[in-house]
Amino acid sequence: MKKIVLLFIVNAFVFTALAQSETATVSFQKKDQQAVINELPFTEKTIMNAIDADMELKGYKGKSSKGFTVFKDVKLAELGNGSYDLYFSADRKSRRNKDNSTLTLLVSTGDANFVTTETNAALIEKMKTYLNNIHVMIEAYDLEQQINEQQDEVVKSDKKYNDLIDDGQSLEKKKKDIEKDIEDNKKDQEKQLADLEKQKTALDTLKGKRKQ
């Protein structure tokens, strides 16, 4: 019974994390526009950085506009044969839930002429499918970022380790030098003690020659 409950919880979590895209009304340039949105289990920064990187690989550079990142004259196989302007925006779901974000996509045929279910229902469905599957790309990007960050940690840790080895070797050399200095000092003490006794004896001899 516990296994069944646990499986249900896991499935519920996966379903929530990979919610299906839907249409929504958003404001852009003080006008209500129809958009496609999807909730994703990533921070807004990760989502937008992943989209920027993915678009850059495809040869497109985004520009910021009224809270959206806009990619002009984009051809995506997922959206068909046409070229479109893509408007992306990611927002944290809530203050407490900072690891989940809502991704918004507006698609225009140019000059802010945004598509709707009335003007191009087929494209709206393709937009939904595109956002339903975009998590795969974002997961891959996020994983690479984690790998790069962990690689940096490995490099830092390796450098600290090698620095400690160098410090240890330096300390060992200093230790040997100090030990040698101690031995030399002991020998010098013995020589100086012998000389001191010799000088004392000479002094006593001289004192013994005093006339009464």
C-alpha positions in Angstrom: 0.0 0.0 0.0 2.9 2.4 0.9 4.5 1.7 -2.5 1.2 2.6 -4.3 0.9 5.8 -2.3 4.5 6.7 -3.0 4.1 6.0 -6.7 1.0 8.2 -6.8 2.9 11.0 -5.2 5.8 10.7 -7.6 3.5 10.6 -10.6 1.6 13.7 -9.2 4.9 15.5 -8.9 6.0 14.7 -12.4 2.6 15.7 -13.8 2.8 19.0 -11.9 6.4 19.6 -13.0 5.6 18.9 -16.7 2.2 20.5 -16.9 0.6 20.8 -20.3 0.6 24.1 -22.2 -2.5 26.2 -22.5 -3.6 29.4 -23.9 -3.8 32.6 -21.8 -4.3 36.3 -22.2 -1.3 38.4 -21.4 -0.6 42.1 -21.6 2.0 43.4 -24.1 2.4 47.1 -25.0 -0.7 47.8 -23.0 -2.8 45.4 -25.1 -4.2 42.0 -24.3 -2.7 39.3 -26.5 -3.3 35.6 -26.7 -0.3 33.6 -25.6 0.6 30.0 -24.9 1.9 29.4 -21.4 3.4 26.4 -19.6 4.7 25.8 -16.0 8.2 24.5 -15.8 10.3 23.2 -12.9 13.1 25.7 -13.4 13.9 29.2 -12.3 13.1 32.0 -14.8 16.8 32.7 -15.2 17.6 29.1 -16.2 14.6 29.1 -18.6 15.6 32.3 -20.4 19.3 31.5 -20.5 18.5 28.1 -22.0 16.3 29.7 -24.6 18.9 32.3 -25.4 21.6 29.6 -25.8 19.3 27.4 -27.9 18.3 30.2 -30.2 21.9 31.4 -30.5 22.9 27.9 -31.7 20.2 28.2 -34.3 21.6 31.6 -35.4 19.2 34.0 -33.7 19.9 36.8 -31.3 17.2 38.0 -28.9 16.4 41.5 -27.9 14.6 42.7 -24.8 11.2 44.4 -25.3 8.6 45.2 -22.6 9.6 42.3 -20.4 9.9 39.9 -23.3 12.9 38.6 -25.2 12.1 38.8 -28.9 13.7 36.7 -31.6 12.9 38.0 -35.1 12.2 36.1 -38.3 12.7 32.7 -36.7 12.2 29.4 -38.5 11.5 26.5 -36.2 10.6 23.0 -37.5 8.3 22.7 -34.5 6.2 25.6 -35.7 6.1 24.6 -39.4 7.5 26.1 -42.5 6.8 29.8 -41.8 9.0 32.5 -40.2 7.8 34.1 -37.1 8.8 36.6 -34.4 8.9 34.8 -31.1 8.3 36.6 -27.8 9.4 34.7 -24.7 8.9 35.6 -21.0 9.5 33.6 -17.9 8.2 34.5 -14.4 8.5 32.9 -11.0 5.4 31.1 -10.1 5.3 32.7 -6.6 7.6 34.2 -4.0 7.7 30.9 -2.1 7.9 28.7 -5.1 11.1 30.1 -6.7 12.1 26.9 -8.5 8.9 26.8 -10.7 8.2 29.3 -13.4 5.6 30.1 -16.0 7.0 30.4 -19.5 5.0 32.6 -21.9 5.2 32.5 -25.7 3.7 35.0 -28.1 4.1 34.4 -31.8 3.8 37.2 -34.4 3.8 37.1 -38.2 5.5 40.5 -38.1 4.9 44.0 -36.9 3.4 42.7 -33.6 0.7 40.9 -35.6 0.2 38.1 -33.0 -1.5 34.9 -33.9 -4.6 33.7 -32.1 -6.8 30.6 -32.2 -9.1 32.6 -34.5 -6.4 33.6 -37.0 -4.3 30.4 -36.9 -5.5 27.7 -34.6 -3.1 25.1 -36.1 -0.1 27.3 -35.2 -1.4 27.8 -31.7 -1.5 24.0 -31.3 2.1 23.8 -32.6 3.1 26.4 -30.0 1.5 24.3 -27.3 3.4 21.2 -28.4 6.6 23.2 -28.7 6.3 24.4 -25.1 5.2 20.9 -23.9 8.6 19.6 -25.2 10.8 22.6 -24.4 11.7 21.1 -21.0 13.9 18.6 -22.7 16.1 21.3 -24.0 16.1 23.2 -20.8 16.9 20.1 -18.7 19.9 19.5 -21.0 21.1 23.1 -20.7 20.6 23.0 -16.9 22.6 19.8 -16.7 25.4 21.2 -18.7 25.5 24.3 -16.4 25.6 22.0 -13.3 28.4 20.0 -14.9 30.4 23.2 -15.7 29.8 24.5 -12.2 30.9 21.2 -10.7 33.9 21.1 -13.0 34.9 24.5 -11.7 34.5 23.2 -8.1 36.8 20.3 -9.0 39.4 22.6 -10.5 39.2 24.9 -7.4 39.5 21.9 -5.1 42.4 20.4 -7.1 44.2 23.7 -7.0 43.8 24.0 -3.2 45.0 20.4 -2.8 48.1 21.1 -5.0 48.7 24.3 -3.1 48.6 22.4 0.2 51.0 19.8 -1.2 53.4 22.7 -2.2 53.0 24.2 1.3 53.6 20.9 2.9 56.8 20.4 0.9 57.9 23.9 1.8 57.2 23.2 5.4 59.1 20.0 5.3 62.1 21.8 3.8 61.8 24.5 6.5 61.6 21.7 9.1 64.8 20.1 7.8 66.5 23.4 7.7 65.4 24.2 11.3 66.5 20.7 12.5 69.9 21.3 10.9 70.1 24.8 12.4 69.2 23.2 15.8 72.0 20.6 15.4 74.5 23.2 14.3 73.4 25.4 17.3 74.0 22.5 19.7 77.5 21.9 18.2 78.2 25.7 18.4 77.0 25.7 22.1 79.4 22.8 22.9 82.3 24.6 21.2 81.4 27.8 22.9 81.1 26.1 26.2 84.6 24.6 25.7 85.9 28.0 24.8 84.2 29.5 27.9 85.9 27.0 30.1 89.2 27.6 28.5 88.8 31.4 29.0 87.7 30.9 32.6 90.8 28.7 33.2 93.0 31.4 31.6 91.4 34.0 33.8 91.9 32.0 37.0 95.6 31.4 36.0 96.1 35.2 35.6 94.4 35.9 38.9 96.7 33.3 40.5 99.7 35.4 39.5 98.6 38.4 41.6 100.9 39.3 44.3 99.5 39.2 47.8 
